[in-house]
């Protein structure tokens, strides 16, 4: 099937953490949405790859996305190679999304940085018809998503735009909580990490509140665009009203 929007994350919980609200909002508005996880997150301190796969499926069901696939690239080894780029080119051509959401290039986790470069190159090369890929034994047609936007994970940036996610914030956080092995769980006996502490979970809400405040709403998610963004109606802009 063809998608309106495709989000690509290095690990099974990255998309929910960074832009789960935007995904839930697009689904609510009737758009077809998909998630691609590059790895199974098997190097994570907590949980197992099998458990994380189950959690990812649960989160996808909560968000209501149409597809969620995993490219099974080794965790900790997302190399910017022709093989990995072509894997993603094949996926982009298969689902033909209009918009791509990917990691920003400046990130704390090396996997996120590499995921950005693999996805950014795949976005471009998917549009070149002389690069040949096949799916189910059939030659694929070239396709480049119309827009490629970057979501925020660990490091902050000045956003190009902020999506109002106030009406789906609870759904966003429910999808994050579906990854129970990774985040705050007082009953867990596994080693503590930065992400598994309650302070991190509180931070997620605080950041969404902060970016929502910037546009005069309760909750927001920030994105960066390398290209200029045009609007049809200046009065449709949401701005902070002091």
N, C-alpha and C positions, 0 to 999 in steps of 0.2 A: 504494500500500500504506500501511497505518497503521504508525506507528513508536512504540516505547516511549519513545525519547529522541532529541531533536534538538539539536545543538550549532551555534551561529551565531557565525561569526568574521568580522572585517572583511577579512582577507587570507587567502590560501590556506594559510598555515602557522600561523595563530593558534591554531586549535583543538588541533593537535598539541602546540604549545608549552605550552599551559595545562592541557589536560585529556585529552591523548591516552591516558594510562593508564586513566582512568575509562572512556573509550570502549571501549578494548580489553577492560577487565574486564567491562563490560556485554555486549559481544559474546560473550565467553567464557561468560558465565552464560546465554546463549541469548536475550537481549533484541534486538529490532530497533532499529538505531541509524542515524541519518543526520547528515550535515554540510552546512551551507549556508555558502558563502563569499559575502560581499556583493560583493567586487571581485575582479579578476584580479591585483591587486598590481602593476599596470603601472608605477607610479612608483618601485618599488623600485630601489635603486642597482645591484643585481646581478640578472642574469637578464633574461628577457623574459616577457611575458604568456603566450606560447605554451609556453615551457619550464616556467613555473610551473604551467600547467595540466596538463602531463604529470607533473610531480612530485606534484601534488595527487592525481592518479588513482593513482599508485604508492603514495602514503601511505595512501589509502583502502583499497586492496587489502591492504596490510599489516595495517591495523587490522581489516579484515573488515566494514566498514560496509555497510549495504544500499543507501544512496544517497549521492551527493555532488553537489550542484547549485551553480551560480554565478549570482547575480542580475545580474551585469554592471553594477553601479553603478560609476560612475567612481571610480577610486582617488584619494584626496585630496579627494573631493567627496561624502562620505556625508552628504548633507543630511537633516535631520529634516523631511521634507516628506510631505504626504499620499500622493504617488505612491510614494515609497519605502516608507512604512509599509504601504500596501495591497499592494505587491509581496510583502512578508513575510507579511502577513495571509493572502494567497492560498496561500503555501507552508505555513503553519501549518495552515490548513484542509484542505489537500490531504493532508498526512501525519498530522494529528491526533495529535501526540505527547503522551504523558502528562507528560513532563518536558522543560523547555527549559533549556539551558545557554547563558549569554550573558556578554559582557564586564561587568566591574564598571564603575561610572560614574566612578571616580577612576583615570585612566590617563595615562601619559606621551604616548602617540600620540593626536592629536586624532581620527583615524579610529576608534580604539577607543572613545573617549568617545561619539562620534556613533553608532557601531554599537550601543552600549548603549541609547541613547535610542530609536533606531528599533526595536530588538528589544523593548524593554520596552513601548513603546506598541503595537506589533503584537500582543504577547502579550495585552494587555488588549482591544484593539479586535476581535481575532479572535473574541472571545466575545459580541459584540453582534450579534444577528440582523438588526437594521435596517441594518447596514452590508453592502451587497451586493457580492459578488465572484463571479467565474466562473472555471472551469477546464475546458478542452476544450469550451467552449461551454455548460457546465452550471452552474446556480446552485449555489454552495457553501453547506453548512450551517455555522452558527456553531460554533466550537470554541475553547475556551481550555485550554491545558495546565494540569494540576492544580498543578504546581510550576514555579517559575522561579528557578533558582539562578545565582549569579555566580561565574565562575572568575577566578583570579589570573593576571595577566600580568606587568607591570613593577613596579607599586607593591604593597607588601604590605598586608594587612589582617588583623584578628583573625578567623579562620575560624569559621563556625558549625558546620562539621563537616569532617572529613578522611577521604578515601577511601583505604583500604589498596590500593596498586597493586603491592605487592612481587612478586606472581607474574606481572605483565605489564610490569614496568619495562623489560626489554630490548626488548620489542615496541614500547613507547612511544618509546624512543630510536631504534629502527630507523625508525619512521614520521617522526620529526623529521629524521633523516638523509636520508630520501627527498627532502627539499627541499634538495638538494645545492648548488644555486646560491646559496642564502641563508646557509648556515652554514659552519662550519670546513671548509675544503678547501685543503690546502697546495699543490695543483696549479693552483688557480684564478689567473688573471691579472687578474681584475676588482678594482676598488677595495675596500679593506678597510672594513668597517663594525663597529659595536659587536657585532652579531650574528654576524659571520663569524669572530671571533677565538676561539681555543681556550678562552680564559678564560670566555667566555659558555657554551660547551658544558659545561664543567666546572661552572659555576654551576647549570645545570639539574639536574644530578645531585645537587649539594650541597643545593639547595633541597628536592628531593623527599626526600632523606635527613633533612633537618631536620624536615620536617612528618611524616614517618614516625616519627621518634623521639618526637614529641609524643604519639603514640598507641601507642607500644611495638612498632612494626613497622619493617621496613627502609626502605620508601619510601611516601610518601603525597602526595596532591594536595588542596589546600585549596579550600573553597567558602564563599560567604557567602549567607545567606538573610535577606531582609527580614522574613519571617514566622517565627513560632515553629514549632519542629519537635517533634512528639510521637513517643514510642517505645512499643512494645507490651511490651517486656521489658527491664527495667533491667539484667539480667545479660547482655544481648547487646552492651552497650557495650564498645568497645575503649579502654582507658585506659593511660597510661604507668605502668609498674610500677617504682618506684624502689627 
